[in-house]
Amino acid sequence: MQAIQRRVTIQQSKAIAPAIPGEGSPLSLTVFFPAFNDAESLRWLIPQTAATIRDLAQDCEIIVVDDGSTDPTPQVLEEMQRQFPFLRVVRHPRNLGYGAALRSGFASATKQLVFYTDGDGQYDVGELRALFARLEPGVDVVNGYKLQRADPLHRTVIGKVYQGLTKTLLRLKIRDVDCDFRLIRRPVLDAVSLTFRSGAICAELMAQIERAGFRIAEVPVHHYPRRSGPSQFFRLAPVARTIFDLFRLWARLVILRRGPAAAAHRDQQEPAIKPAEVQAVDRQ
């Protein structure tokens, strides 16, 4: 293990430790997935998640944020709710964007620990055990980093360029800003203010976490090809919006030196997600 102590402490793990909290763990855990047209992956992802979290904490919930899917995602989730009573569904009547889905997930989570990853199944949720193993006293966030990106060449290139640009503009120390495989303690989420609807929300989240001085441990995780359907993010409009929001974030944090308090004030005046745009779906 190698530790770097500056304004924020980042610990990088070179090996995946097998130890996890046992059956008697008092911790409570929310796992949530932002999803858009991910019906096929959710069919196996939710059962796999249920089997995984059973070993990690006694008090658990799974949340899927359906960001206005037009495929059979609503029907699949209705079926899954009958099988898994601790599955909750939050639905956006229309597609609001990846950042909006994350914000709804964080707002809906009720447990001490919050883990999220994407609903397309490109990460192995079983590796959540490795994140739990690194959740030592004093560690606030355990962040995955991709061992190797399993995407087509054009997506890999775009991802590397965006990653480098994000880390340079925001002066981030974290290894993989856009690895959406994160385990976060509740006080961290209470301390940040998220405003974006686009994919730039990951940079917004991690920039605030680093600037607040929270301790971050990093763990290598595997990244897999999509099993079904095209990527919903790598389209012109979402990519352009993400880059635009990244420069807005840079201006806010670096040029104007405005922190979470300023973002929270602005968000109260111009809420990005209105209550009418979010629906909780009860189990039938």
C-alpha positions in Angstrom: 0.0 0.0 0.0 1.3 3.5 -0.9 -0.1 6.5 0.8 0.2 10.1 -0.4 -0.5 12.8 2.2 -1.3 16.3 0.9 -4.5 18.1 1.4 -6.3 14.9 0.9 -5.0 11.4 1.6 -5.3 8.9 -1.2 -4.4 5.3 -0.5 -3.8 3.0 -3.5 -4.3 -0.8 -3.0 -2.2 -3.0 -5.4 -4.0 -6.2 -4.3 -7.6 -7.1 -3.6 -7.8 -8.1 0.0 -10.2 -11.0 0.8 -11.3 -9.9 4.3 -14.9 -8.5 4.6 -17.1 -7.6 7.5 -18.8 -10.7 8.8 -22.4 -11.7 9.4 -22.6 -9.6 12.6 -21.6 -6.4 11.0 -23.6 -3.5 12.4 -23.2 -1.5 9.2 -26.1 -0.6 6.9 -25.7 -0.4 3.2 -27.4 1.1 0.2 -26.5 -0.1 -3.3 -27.9 1.9 -6.2 -27.8 1.7 -9.9 -28.5 4.6 -12.4 -30.2 2.9 -15.3 -31.3 3.9 -18.8 -32.5 1.2 -21.1 -30.6 -1.5 -19.2 -33.4 -4.1 -19.0 -31.2 -7.1 -20.0 -28.3 -6.3 -17.6 -30.6 -5.6 -14.7 -32.1 -9.2 -15.0 -28.8 -10.7 -13.7 -27.3 -7.6 -12.0 -29.9 -7.4 -9.3 -29.8 -11.1 -8.2 -26.0 -10.9 -8.2 -26.1 -7.8 -6.0 -28.6 -9.4 -3.6 -26.3 -12.4 -3.2 -23.2 -10.1 -2.6 -24.6 -7.7 -0.1 -26.0 -10.5 2.1 -22.4 -11.1 3.2 -21.6 -7.5 3.8 -24.3 -6.0 6.1 -27.5 -7.1 7.7 -29.4 -3.9 6.9 -29.4 -3.4 3.2 -31.4 -1.9 0.4 -31.0 -1.9 -3.4 -32.2 1.1 -5.4 -32.5 1.4 -9.2 -33.0 4.9 -10.6 -34.7 4.4 -13.9 -33.8 7.6 -15.9 -36.8 7.5 -18.2 -36.1 4.2 -19.9 -38.1 3.4 -23.1 -37.1 -0.3 -23.2 -38.7 -3.0 -20.9 -36.7 -1.8 -17.9 -39.9 -0.8 -15.9 -41.4 -4.3 -16.4 -38.1 -6.0 -15.4 -37.9 -3.9 -12.3 -41.5 -4.7 -11.4 -40.7 -8.4 -11.7 -37.5 -8.0 -9.6 -39.4 -6.2 -6.9 -41.6 -9.2 -6.4 -38.5 -11.4 -5.9 -36.5 -9.0 -3.8 -38.6 -7.0 -1.2 -35.6 -4.7 -0.4 -35.4 -3.4 -4.0 -36.7 0.1 -4.4 -37.3 1.8 -7.7 -37.1 5.6 -8.4 -38.3 6.6 -11.8 -37.8 9.7 -13.8 -40.8 10.2 -16.2 -38.3 11.3 -18.8 -34.5 11.1 -19.4 -32.9 13.7 -17.3 -29.3 12.7 -17.6 -26.7 10.6 -15.8 -26.0 13.3 -13.2 -29.7 13.6 -12.4 -29.9 9.8 -11.9 -27.0 9.9 -9.5 -28.5 12.7 -7.5 -31.8 10.9 -7.2 -29.9 7.8 -6.0 -28.0 9.7 -3.4 -31.1 11.5 -2.2 -33.1 8.2 -1.9 -30.3 6.3 -0.1 -31.1 5.7 3.6 -28.2 3.7 4.9 -24.8 4.5 6.6 -22.8 3.4 3.6 -23.7 4.2 -0.1 -22.3 2.2 -3.0 -23.2 2.9 -6.6 -22.2 1.6 -10.0 -23.8 1.7 -13.4 -26.8 -0.4 -14.4 -25.2 -1.6 -17.6 -23.2 -4.3 -15.9 -19.7 -3.3 -17.0 -18.4 -3.7 -13.5 -18.5 -6.9 -11.3 -20.6 -5.9 -8.3 -19.0 -8.9 -6.5 -15.9 -6.7 -6.3 -17.7 -4.6 -3.8 -16.2 -7.0 -1.2 -12.8 -5.5 -2.1 -14.0 -2.0 -1.4 -15.4 -3.1 2.0 -12.0 -4.6 2.8 -10.4 -1.2 2.4 -13.0 0.6 4.4 -10.7 1.0 7.4 -11.2 3.4 10.3 -10.5 6.9 9.0 -11.2 6.0 5.3 -14.2 8.0 4.1 -14.4 6.9 0.4 -13.2 3.8 -1.4 -12.9 4.4 -5.1 -12.3 1.8 -7.7 -10.0 2.3 -10.6 -10.1 0.4 -13.9 -7.4 -2.2 -14.4 -8.0 -2.0 -18.1 -10.9 -0.3 -20.0 -13.0 -2.8 -21.9 -14.5 -0.4 -24.5 -14.1 0.2 -28.2 -11.0 2.2 -29.2 -12.8 5.5 -29.8 -14.4 5.3 -26.4 -11.1 4.5 -24.7 -9.4 7.4 -26.4 -12.2 9.8 -25.5 -12.2 8.6 -22.0 -8.4 9.1 -21.6 -8.6 12.6 -23.0 -11.5 13.5 -20.7 -9.7 12.0 -17.7 -6.5 13.9 -18.3 -8.4 17.1 -19.0 -10.5 16.7 -15.8 -7.5 16.0 -13.5 -5.5 18.9 -15.0 -8.3 21.5 -14.8 -9.5 20.5 -11.3 -6.0 19.5 -10.0 -7.4 16.1 -8.8 -5.1 13.5 -7.3 -7.5 10.6 -7.6 -6.3 8.0 -10.2 -9.6 7.3 -12.0 -12.2 10.1 -11.8 -14.8 8.3 -14.0 -14.7 4.8 -12.4 -18.2 4.7 -11.2 -17.6 2.0 -8.6 -17.6 3.9 -5.3 -18.3 3.2 -1.6 -19.0 6.4 0.3 -19.8 7.1 4.0 -23.0 9.1 4.7 -21.2 12.1 6.2 -19.3 12.6 3.0 -22.5 12.9 1.0 -24.0 15.2 3.6 -21.0 17.5 3.1 -21.1 17.9 -0.7 -23.6 19.7 -3.0 -24.1 18.2 -6.4 -25.7 20.4 -9.2 -25.1 18.8 -12.6 -27.3 16.5 -14.6 -24.5 15.5 -17.0 -21.7 13.0 -16.6 -19.6 15.9 -15.2 -21.2 15.0 -11.8 -18.4 12.5 -11.2 -15.8 15.3 -11.4 -18.0 17.5 -9.3 -18.4 14.8 -6.6 -14.7 13.9 -6.4 -13.4 17.5 -6.6 -15.6 18.4 -3.6 -14.5 15.3 -1.7 -10.8 16.0 -2.2 -11.1 19.7 -1.4 -13.0 18.9 1.8 -10.0 16.8 3.0 -11.8 13.4 3.1 -9.6 10.3 3.0 -9.8 8.2 -0.1 -8.6 4.6 -0.6 -8.3 3.3 -4.2 -8.8 -0.3 -5.2 -8.3 -1.9 -8.7 -11.4 -3.3 -10.3 -12.2 -5.1 -13.5 -14.1 -3.4 -16.4 -16.0 -5.6 -18.8 -17.6 -5.1 -22.3 -21.2 -4.2 -22.4 -23.3 -7.4 -22.7 -26.2 -5.7 -24.5 -27.2 -2.5 -26.2 -25.2 0.6 -27.1 -23.8 3.1 -24.6 -26.3 5.8 -23.7 -23.5 8.3 -22.8 -21.2 8.3 -25.8 -23.5 10.3 -28.0 -22.8 13.8 -29.2 -25.3 15.7 -26.9 -24.3 14.0 -23.6 -20.6 14.3 -24.3 -20.9 17.9 -25.3 -22.9 18.7 -22.2 -20.4 17.0 -20.0 -17.5 18.9 -21.4 -19.4 22.2 -21.1 -20.3 21.4 -17.4 -16.6 20.4 -16.7 -15.5 23.9 -17.7 -18.3 25.4 -15.6 -17.0 23.4 -12.7 -13.4 24.5 -13.4 -14.5 28.2 -13.4 -16.5 27.7 -10.2 -13.8 25.9 -8.2 -10.5 27.1 -9.6 -11.1 30.6 -11.1 -13.9 31.9 -8.8 -12.8 29.6 -5.9 -16.4 28.9 -4.9 -16.9 25.8 -2.8 -19.9 23.6 -2.0 -21.6 26.3 0.0 -21.9 28.5 -3.1 -23.1 25.6 -5.2 -25.7 24.7 -2.6 -27.0 28.3 -2.6 -27.3 28.4 -6.4 -29.0 25.0 -6.3 -31.6 26.2 -3.9 -32.5 28.9 -6.3 -32.5 26.8 -9.5 -33.2 23.1 -8.6 -32.0 20.8 -11.3 -34.4 18.0 -10.3 -37.9 19.1 -9.4 -40.0 16.9 -7.1 -42.5 16.3 -10.0 -39.7 14.7 -12.0 -39.0 11.9 -9.6 -41.4 9.1 -8.8 -40.9 6.4 -6.2 -42.4 3.1 -7.5 -43.9 0.9 -4.8 -43.6 -2.8 -4.9 -46.7 -4.5 -6.3 
